[in-house]
Amino acid sequence: MKYLRLTFRTADDARKSLRVPDPKDDLTPEQIQQAAQAMIAADVYAPALVELVDADVVTVDDKV
């Protein structure tokens, strides 16, 4: 399984991480930043997201 982890700073100066499943293989930093800005602008999270502080693609091997 692969996901894009976006970590934001919130209005109360905490950190909030969101997972986006199945990201495209060819995502650019600009596309990630644009998507993060759209999430911030939508203002649908409490406390509000203020800025993107980190983004990375994570691959998890589910085999035990």
SULTAKA-V11245 format. One record per run of one state. SS is the DSSP state (2 for helix, 1 for strand, 0 for the rest). FROM is the first residue (numbers start at 1). LEN is the number of residues. Records with the same first field share a line. If there is no record, write none. Layout:
BEGIN
SS->FROM-LEN / FROM-LEN
END
This chain:
BEGIN
0->1-1 / 11-4 / 22-7 / 43-6 / 60-5
1->2-9 / 15-7 / 49-11
2->29-14
END
